[in-house]
Amino acid sequence: MNRDATPVLGQLGQLGAQCNLCGSAMPAPGGDGTDVAALACPACASTPARRVMRRVFQALPAGLLAWRRHALEPGRHGVDPAWFGAPAPAGEATADFMAVELDPQGEAIGAALRRLTARGVLYVSGAARDASGSAQDLLQSMTTLLATQGLPCSVIAIDGADPGGAARLPAWLLLREAADAERWRQHLAAWPGAAPMAAGPVPDRFAPLRAELGYWQASGAECAFWWRDDDLIEDSAALRRLAALSQRHQAPVLMAVIPAEADAALTQATADAMPTLVYCQHGWAHVNHEAPGQPSSEFGPGRDPQAAEADLRQGAERLRALFGARFLPVMVPPWNTLAPALAARLPALGLHGLSQYLFQPRGAPLDGLVRVDAHLDIVDWSAGAGVRDPEMLVERLVSILQSSRAGRLGDPLGILTHHRVMADGSWRFVEQLLALTADYSCVRWLDPRTVFAAMPAGEGAPCAA
C-alpha cells in the first residue's frame, strides 16, 4: 500500500513530470543548461535526492514504518515524518530510522549505524552519477566500505533515478536485521516500475571475536584488556587522536615516553586535556647499541652495564620531574629487548615494573619487579609500519582470549600501538575494537595503575596503587 496520495510515476526517471512530493509540474531538465542533478521543484524546492528517497519509501507498506522512531533533520529528506512513529527525542542515543549522505570514508554512516537500534534502518543517499555501473556495483562499493569500517549489516543498493528529472542517484538501505532486509527487498521489488537493485550482507570480520566474547559473557567471567602505546616524544595530532579515543571509550593508556626527547611542552600539553593517559619510561634515547647483525636493543647484552644503568637512572629522574604523580615507574625497553642482568637491576634504579612483548623470554620472576607484557601489536613492522590484515588481528585476539579462558594466560590481554606511525587502517581497527568491546559488560579496560598494582609503593614508585 502506498504511503501517501502523491501522484506516482510508473517508471523511476520517466520524464514529464510531476514532483512526487507536491505534485507540481517539473520543467524539462537540461534544456536551458540546468544541472539535472540539482533540478529543484519550482513549487516545493525539492531536490532530486529528496524525490528519489520519497520514491523508495512509497513502495513500502505502513506496517514496516509505523512503529519506528525516526531521527530526521527537517529539509534534508524526502519522507514524511508522519509515516513513522514518534520522533526520537533530541539527544537520545538511539533511533529506529536515520538518513545520511554518502561520505567517502564512511564516518557519517558509521556514526549513524552505531545509533541505530537492533532493528534499525539507515538510508544513505548518493550523488548523481553517469550511466556506467550497475546496482550490483553499488552493492559492492557499499559492502566494501562497511566491511573496512567493521560495520556488519544487510545492504539493499538501489540504482535510482529522479522521478521529476533525468538524474541518476544511487541509494542504499542499511538494515541491522537480515530478515527485515529481505522483507524490505521484496516490497521494493514488487512496486510497479521498481528501480534496479541488489542486496547482500556485509562480511563481519569481527564475528569470531564477538563469538569469543559471547562465551566470556555467558560464563560471567571478567575479560580484562589493557593498552600500551610506545615512542611518545611530543604533543601531536596523533597523540590527541589517541587521547580522544581513550577518553571516549574509557580505555586508559600507558604511554611509553622516550626521556631524552621529552620536554616541558609535552608535560603542559598533557596536563589537563588527556586525563586517561599514564606515563612510563621507554629506555633513554631509543638508540641501538648492539653490533651489526644482532637484534636491535638499547639495553641489550652487548652494552656496558654501567653506561646502561646511567641512562636508565637519568631517564627515570627526568620523567619523574616532568610528570610527577602521573609517572608510573615501569620500564618498556626499546625494541622490547632487555639484558637479564639489567632487568634484575631495575628495582634498585627505582623501576618496579617491566613490560615487553609476548614473545620475549620471561625467565624467573624477579623480586620487586612486576612484569606485564603486551600481546598484540597493531602495526605491521614487516611492511614499514603498515596496516595488519584485520582478520589476522581478530584471529590472534581470539587465540589469546581462548588461552586466557583456559587458564594458560594469567595477564590481561595487552594491546600495543605506536601513535606516531599508525596509518588510518590501524587507527580504524583500534576504534572498532574499542567500540565492539563496549557492547560486552564482561570486558574491562584496565587502568595501567591497576595492571601494575602489585608494585611496591615507595620512593621509586610514587604513583603505584
C-alpha positions as CSV (number, residue, x, y, z in Angstrom):
1,M,0.0,0.0,0.0
2,N,1.3,3.5,-0.8
3,R,2.3,5.7,2.0
4,D,0.5,8.8,0.6
5,A,-1.7,10.1,-2.3
6,T,1.1,12.0,-4.1
7,P,1.0,11.1,-7.9
8,V,3.4,8.3,-8.6
9,L,5.2,7.8,-11.9
10,G,5.1,4.4,-13.5
11,Q,8.9,4.4,-14.0
12,L,11.7,5.9,-12.0
13,G,13.4,8.5,-14.1
14,Q,10.4,9.0,-16.5
15,L,10.5,12.4,-17.9
16,G,7.5,14.7,-18.0
17,A,6.9,15.1,-15.0
18,Q,5.5,15.9,-11.7
19,C,7.3,16.3,-8.4
20,N,6.4,13.3,-6.3
21,L,6.5,15.4,-3.1
22,C,4.0,18.1,-4.1
23,G,2.5,17.0,-7.4
24,S,3.6,20.2,-9.3
25,A,4.8,20.1,-12.9
26,M,8.5,19.9,-13.3
27,P,10.4,21.8,-16.0
28,A,12.1,19.8,-18.8
29,P,15.6,19.0,-17.4
30,G,18.7,20.3,-19.1
31,G,17.1,22.3,-21.8
32,D,18.4,25.6,-20.5
33,G,21.7,24.2,-19.3
34,T,20.3,23.4,-15.9
35,D,22.3,20.8,-14.0
36,V,19.9,17.8,-13.9
37,A,21.5,16.6,-10.6
38,A,20.4,19.8,-8.9
39,L,17.0,20.3,-10.6
40,A,14.7,21.7,-7.9
41,C,10.9,21.7,-7.9
42,P,9.7,25.2,-8.6
43,A,6.9,24.8,-6.1
44,C,8.4,23.0,-3.1
45,A,12.1,23.3,-3.9
46,S,12.6,19.5,-3.5
47,T,15.9,18.2,-4.8
48,P,16.4,15.0,-6.9
49,A,17.9,13.3,-3.8
50,R,14.8,14.0,-1.8
51,R,12.5,12.8,-4.6
52,V,14.4,9.6,-5.0
53,M,14.2,9.0,-1.3
54,R,10.4,9.6,-1.3
55,R,10.1,7.2,-4.3
56,V,11.9,4.5,-2.4
57,F,9.7,4.8,0.7
58,Q,6.4,5.0,-1.3
59,A,7.0,1.3,-2.1
60,L,6.8,0.2,1.5
61,P,3.6,-0.7,3.4
62,A,2.6,1.1,6.5
63,G,3.5,-1.8,8.9
64,L,7.2,-1.5,8.1
65,L,7.4,2.1,9.2
66,A,4.7,2.9,11.7
67,W,6.4,1.5,14.8
68,R,9.7,3.1,14.1
69,R,11.0,6.2,15.8
70,H,12.9,8.4,13.5
71,A,15.8,10.9,13.8
72,L,15.4,13.1,10.7
73,E,16.6,16.6,10.1
74,P,14.0,19.0,8.6
75,G,14.5,19.7,4.9
76,R,17.2,17.0,4.3
77,H,15.0,14.1,3.2
78,G,12.0,13.3,1.1
79,V,9.9,11.3,3.5
80,D,7.1,12.4,5.7
81,P,7.9,12.0,9.4
82,A,4.2,11.2,9.9
83,W,4.8,7.9,8.1
84,F,6.8,6.9,11.2
85,G,6.1,6.6,14.9
86,A,7.1,9.3,17.3
87,P,10.3,11.2,16.7
88,A,13.3,10.1,18.7
89,P,13.9,12.6,21.5
90,A,16.6,15.1,20.8
91,G,19.9,13.9,22.0
92,E,18.8,10.3,22.5
93,A,21.5,7.8,21.7
94,T,19.3,5.5,19.6
95,A,16.7,5.7,16.8
96,D,14.9,3.2,14.5
97,F,15.4,5.2,11.3
98,M,18.0,7.7,10.2
99,A,19.2,9.2,6.9
100,V,22.6,10.4,5.9
101,E,24.5,11.4,2.8
102,L,27.3,9.2,1.5
103,D,30.7,10.2,2.7
104,P,34.0,8.8,1.2
105,Q,35.4,7.4,4.5
106,G,32.0,6.2,5.8
107,E,32.4,8.1,9.1
108,A,28.9,9.6,9.0
109,I,27.5,6.2,8.0
110,G,29.4,4.6,10.9
111,A,28.2,7.1,13.4
112,A,24.6,6.7,12.3
113,L,24.7,2.9,12.3
114,R,26.0,2.9,15.8
115,R,23.0,5.0,16.9
116,L,20.5,2.5,15.4
117,T,18.5,0.1,17.4
118,A,18.8,-3.7,16.9
119,R,16.2,-3.5,14.1
120,G,17.2,0.0,12.9
121,V,17.3,1.2,9.3
122,L,19.7,3.7,7.7
123,Y,19.0,5.4,4.4
124,V,22.1,6.6,2.6
125,S,21.7,8.9,-0.4
126,G,24.4,9.2,-3.1
127,A,25.4,11.9,-5.5
128,A,24.3,11.9,-9.2
129,R,26.3,9.6,-11.4
130,D,26.6,8.7,-15.1
131,A,25.1,5.7,-16.8
132,S,28.0,3.3,-16.2
133,G,27.9,0.7,-13.5
134,S,25.0,-1.3,-12.1
135,A,23.1,-2.0,-8.9
136,Q,25.5,-4.8,-8.2
137,D,28.4,-2.4,-8.5
138,L,26.7,-0.1,-6.0
139,L,26.2,-3.0,-3.6
140,Q,29.8,-4.0,-3.9
141,S,31.1,-0.5,-3.2
142,M,28.9,-0.1,-0.1
143,T,29.7,-3.6,1.4
144,T,33.4,-2.9,0.8
145,L,33.2,0.4,2.6
146,L,31.2,-1.0,5.5
147,A,33.5,-4.1,5.9
148,T,36.5,-1.8,6.1
149,Q,34.8,0.1,8.8
150,G,33.8,-3.0,10.7
151,L,30.1,-2.3,10.4
152,P,28.2,-5.5,9.6
153,C,24.6,-5.2,8.4
154,S,22.5,-6.1,5.4
155,V,22.5,-3.7,2.3
156,I,19.9,-3.0,-0.3
157,A,21.5,-1.0,-3.2
158,I,19.1,0.9,-5.4
159,D,20.1,2.3,-8.8
160,G,17.5,5.1,-8.5
161,A,16.5,7.9,-10.8
162,D,14.9,11.2,-10.2
163,P,11.1,10.9,-10.7
164,G,11.0,14.6,-11.7
165,G,14.0,14.7,-14.0
166,A,16.8,12.8,-15.6
167,A,19.4,12.4,-12.9
168,R,20.5,9.0,-11.7
169,L,21.1,8.9,-8.0
170,P,22.0,5.8,-6.1
171,A,20.6,5.0,-2.7
172,W,21.3,2.3,-0.1
173,L,19.2,0.9,2.7
174,L,21.3,-0.5,5.6
175,L,19.4,-2.8,7.9
176,R,20.7,-4.4,11.1
177,E,18.3,-7.3,10.8
178,A,18.8,-9.7,7.8
179,A,15.1,-10.9,7.9
180,D,14.0,-7.2,7.8
181,A,16.2,-6.6,4.8
182,E,14.7,-9.5,2.8
183,R,11.1,-8.3,3.6
184,W,12.0,-4.7,2.5
185,R,13.7,-6.0,-0.7
186,Q,10.6,-8.0,-1.7
187,H,8.3,-4.9,-1.2
188,L,10.7,-2.7,-3.2
189,A,11.0,-5.2,-6.0
190,A,7.2,-5.7,-6.2
191,W,6.5,-2.0,-6.7
192,P,5.5,-1.1,-10.3
193,G,8.4,0.3,-12.2
194,A,10.9,-0.7,-9.5
195,A,14.4,0.6,-9.8
196,P,17.2,-1.9,-10.4
197,M,18.5,-3.1,-7.1
198,A,20.9,-5.6,-5.5
199,A,21.0,-6.9,-1.9
200,G,23.5,-8.7,0.3
201,P,25.2,-8.9,3.7
202,V,28.4,-7.0,4.8
203,P,31.0,-9.5,5.9
204,D,31.6,-9.3,9.6
205,R,35.4,-9.5,10.1
206,F,34.9,-9.3,13.9
207,A,32.4,-12.2,14.1
208,P,35.0,-14.7,15.7
209,L,35.7,-12.1,18.3
210,R,32.1,-11.4,19.0
211,A,31.6,-15.2,19.4
212,E,34.5,-15.5,21.8
213,L,33.4,-12.5,23.9
214,G,29.9,-14.2,24.0
215,Y,31.5,-17.2,25.8
216,W,33.0,-14.8,28.3
217,Q,29.7,-13.0,28.8
218,A,27.8,-16.3,29.3
219,S,30.3,-17.5,31.9
220,G,30.2,-14.4,33.9
221,A,34.0,-14.1,33.9
222,E,35.7,-10.7,33.5
223,C,37.6,-10.3,30.3
224,A,40.5,-7.8,31.0
225,F,42.3,-5.8,28.4
226,W,44.9,-3.1,28.8
227,W,46.5,-0.7,26.3
228,R,50.1,0.4,25.8
229,D,51.4,2.9,23.3
230,D,55.2,3.4,22.6
231,D,57.5,6.1,21.5
232,L,55.9,9.2,22.9
233,I,58.1,12.3,22.5
234,E,55.9,15.3,21.9
235,D,52.4,16.7,21.5
236,S,50.9,16.0,18.1
237,A,47.7,15.5,16.2
238,A,48.3,11.7,16.5
239,L,48.7,11.9,20.3
240,R,45.5,14.0,20.5
241,R,43.7,11.4,18.4
242,L,44.8,8.6,20.7
243,A,43.8,10.6,23.8
244,A,40.4,11.3,22.4
245,L,39.8,7.6,21.6
246,S,41.0,6.7,25.1
247,Q,38.7,9.2,26.8
248,R,35.7,8.4,24.6
249,H,35.9,4.7,25.3
250,Q,37.2,5.0,28.9
251,A,40.2,2.9,28.0
252,P,43.3,4.2,29.8
253,V,46.7,4.0,28.1
254,L,50.2,3.5,29.4
255,M,52.3,5.9,27.3
256,A,55.9,4.8,27.0
257,V,57.9,8.1,26.8
258,I,61.4,8.4,25.3
259,P,63.0,10.6,28.1
260,A,65.8,12.1,26.0
261,E,63.3,13.7,23.7
262,A,60.5,14.7,26.1
263,D,60.3,18.2,27.5
264,A,58.1,20.6,29.5
265,A,56.0,21.3,26.4
266,L,54.8,17.7,26.4
267,T,54.0,17.9,30.1
268,Q,52.0,21.1,29.7
269,A,50.1,19.7,26.7
270,T,49.0,16.6,28.5
271,A,48.5,18.0,32.0
272,D,44.7,18.5,31.9
273,A,43.5,17.6,28.4
274,M,44.5,13.9,28.5
275,P,43.2,12.5,31.8
276,T,43.2,8.9,30.7
277,L,46.9,8.7,29.9
278,V,49.6,7.4,32.3
279,Y,53.3,7.8,31.5
280,C,56.2,5.3,31.9
281,Q,59.8,5.0,30.7
282,H,60.8,3.9,27.2
283,G,64.6,3.5,27.6
284,W,66.6,6.7,27.3
285,A,67.1,7.8,23.7
286,H,65.8,4.8,21.7
287,V,69.3,4.3,20.2
288,N,70.6,0.8,19.2
289,H,73.8,-0.1,20.9
290,E,74.2,-3.7,19.5
291,A,76.7,-4.8,16.9
292,P,75.6,-5.1,13.3
293,G,73.7,-8.3,12.6
294,Q,72.5,-8.5,16.2
295,P,68.9,-7.8,17.3
296,S,68.4,-4.1,17.9
297,S,68.5,-3.1,21.6
298,E,69.3,0.0,23.7
299,F,69.9,-2.1,26.8
300,G,71.0,-5.5,25.3
301,P,73.8,-7.8,26.4
302,G,76.4,-6.0,24.2
303,R,76.2,-2.8,26.1
304,D,78.4,-1.7,29.0
305,P,76.3,-2.3,32.1
306,Q,77.4,0.9,33.9
307,A,76.6,3.1,30.9
308,A,73.2,1.4,30.5
309,E,72.4,1.9,34.2
310,A,73.3,5.6,34.0
311,D,70.9,6.0,31.1
312,L,68.1,4.2,32.9
313,R,68.6,6.3,36.0
314,Q,68.7,9.7,34.3
315,G,65.6,8.7,32.2
316,A,63.6,7.8,35.3
317,E,64.7,11.0,37.0
318,R,63.8,13.1,34.0
319,L,60.3,11.6,33.7
320,R,59.6,11.9,37.4
321,A,60.5,15.6,37.1
322,L,58.3,16.1,34.1
323,F,55.2,14.1,35.0
324,G,55.3,13.8,38.8
325,A,52.4,11.6,40.1
326,R,51.4,10.8,36.5
327,F,54.7,8.8,36.1
328,L,54.4,5.1,36.6
329,P,57.8,3.5,37.4
330,V,57.6,0.9,34.6
331,M,60.3,0.2,32.1
332,V,59.4,-0.5,28.5
333,P,62.7,-1.4,26.7
334,P,63.0,-0.1,23.1
335,W,62.6,-3.0,20.7
336,N,61.2,-4.9,23.7
337,T,64.6,-6.3,24.5
338,L,66.4,-6.1,27.8
339,A,69.5,-7.9,29.1
340,P,68.5,-10.2,32.0
341,A,71.2,-8.7,34.2
342,L,69.8,-5.2,33.7
343,A,66.2,-6.4,34.3
344,A,67.4,-7.6,37.7
345,R,68.8,-4.2,38.5
346,L,65.6,-2.3,37.6
347,P,64.1,-2.2,41.2
348,A,67.4,-0.8,42.5
349,L,67.0,2.0,39.9
350,G,63.5,2.8,41.1
351,L,61.7,1.0,38.3
352,H,59.4,-1.7,39.7
353,G,57.5,-2.6,36.6
354,L,58.6,-4.1,33.2
355,S,56.6,-4.5,30.0
356,Q,57.9,-6.2,26.9
357,Y,56.2,-8.2,24.2
358,L,54.6,-11.6,24.4
359,F,57.4,-13.4,22.5
360,Q,60.3,-12.2,24.7
361,P,61.5,-14.9,27.2
362,R,60.2,-14.2,30.7
363,G,62.8,-16.0,32.8
364,A,62.3,-16.5,36.5
365,P,60.3,-13.8,38.5
366,L,62.5,-11.1,40.0
367,D,62.0,-9.7,43.5
368,G,60.5,-6.2,43.5
369,L,59.7,-6.3,39.7
370,V,56.2,-6.8,38.2
371,R,56.2,-7.9,34.6
372,V,53.1,-7.5,32.4
373,D,53.6,-7.8,28.6
374,A,51.7,-6.6,25.6
375,H,50.3,-9.4,23.4
376,L,49.1,-7.9,20.1
377,D,51.0,-5.2,18.1
378,I,48.5,-3.5,15.8
379,V,51.3,-2.2,13.5
380,D,52.8,-4.4,10.8
381,W,56.5,-3.6,11.0
382,S,57.4,-6.0,8.2
383,A,55.5,-3.7,5.9
384,G,57.2,-0.5,7.1
385,A,54.7,0.4,9.8
386,G,51.9,-0.9,7.6
387,V,48.4,-2.0,8.4
388,R,47.9,-5.6,9.5
389,D,45.1,-7.6,8.0
390,P,42.1,-7.1,10.3
391,E,41.1,-10.8,10.0
392,M,44.6,-11.8,11.2
393,L,44.4,-9.4,14.1
394,V,41.0,-10.8,15.1
395,E,42.3,-14.4,14.8
396,R,45.2,-13.5,17.1
397,L,42.9,-11.8,19.6
398,V,40.6,-14.8,19.7
399,S,43.5,-17.2,20.2
400,I,44.9,-15.2,23.1
401,L,41.5,-14.9,24.7
402,Q,40.9,-18.6,24.4
403,S,44.3,-19.2,26.1
404,S,43.2,-16.9,28.9
405,R,39.8,-18.5,29.2
406,A,41.6,-21.9,29.5
407,G,43.8,-20.6,32.3
408,R,47.0,-20.6,30.2
409,L,47.5,-16.8,30.4
410,G,47.4,-15.0,33.7
411,D,47.9,-11.5,32.5
412,P,45.2,-9.2,31.0
413,L,45.4,-9.0,27.2
414,G,47.7,-6.2,26.2
415,I,47.1,-4.2,23.0
416,L,50.2,-2.4,21.7
417,T,50.0,0.7,19.4
418,H,52.5,3.3,18.1
419,H,50.6,6.5,17.6
420,R,53.4,8.3,15.7
421,V,53.4,5.9,12.8
422,M,50.0,4.4,12.6
423,A,48.1,4.6,9.3
424,D,44.4,5.2,9.1
425,G,43.6,1.4,8.8
426,S,45.4,0.8,12.1
427,W,43.6,3.6,13.8
428,R,40.3,2.3,12.4
429,F,41.0,-1.2,13.8
430,V,41.7,0.2,17.3
431,E,38.5,2.3,17.2
432,Q,36.5,-0.7,16.0
433,L,37.9,-2.9,18.8
434,L,37.1,-0.3,21.4
435,A,33.5,0.1,20.1
436,L,33.0,-3.6,19.9
437,T,34.2,-4.4,23.4
438,A,31.8,-1.7,24.7
439,D,28.9,-4.0,23.8
440,Y,30.0,-6.6,26.3
441,S,29.7,-6.0,30.0
442,C,32.3,-8.7,30.7
443,V,35.0,-6.6,29.1
444,R,37.1,-4.2,31.3
445,W,39.9,-1.9,30.0
446,L,42.2,-1.7,33.0
447,D,44.0,1.4,34.2
448,P,47.8,0.8,34.0
449,R,48.0,1.6,37.7
450,T,45.7,-1.4,38.2
451,V,47.7,-3.6,35.8
452,F,50.9,-2.9,37.8
453,A,49.2,-2.7,41.2
454,A,51.5,-5.3,42.8
455,M,54.5,-3.0,42.5
456,P,55.8,-1.9,45.9
457,A,55.0,1.6,47.0
458,G,57.8,4.0,48.0
459,E,60.2,6.5,46.7
460,G,60.8,4.6,43.4
461,A,57.1,4.2,42.7
462,P,55.4,7.4,43.7
463,C,52.1,6.7,41.9
464,A,51.8,3.0,42.3
465,A,48.4,2.0,43.6
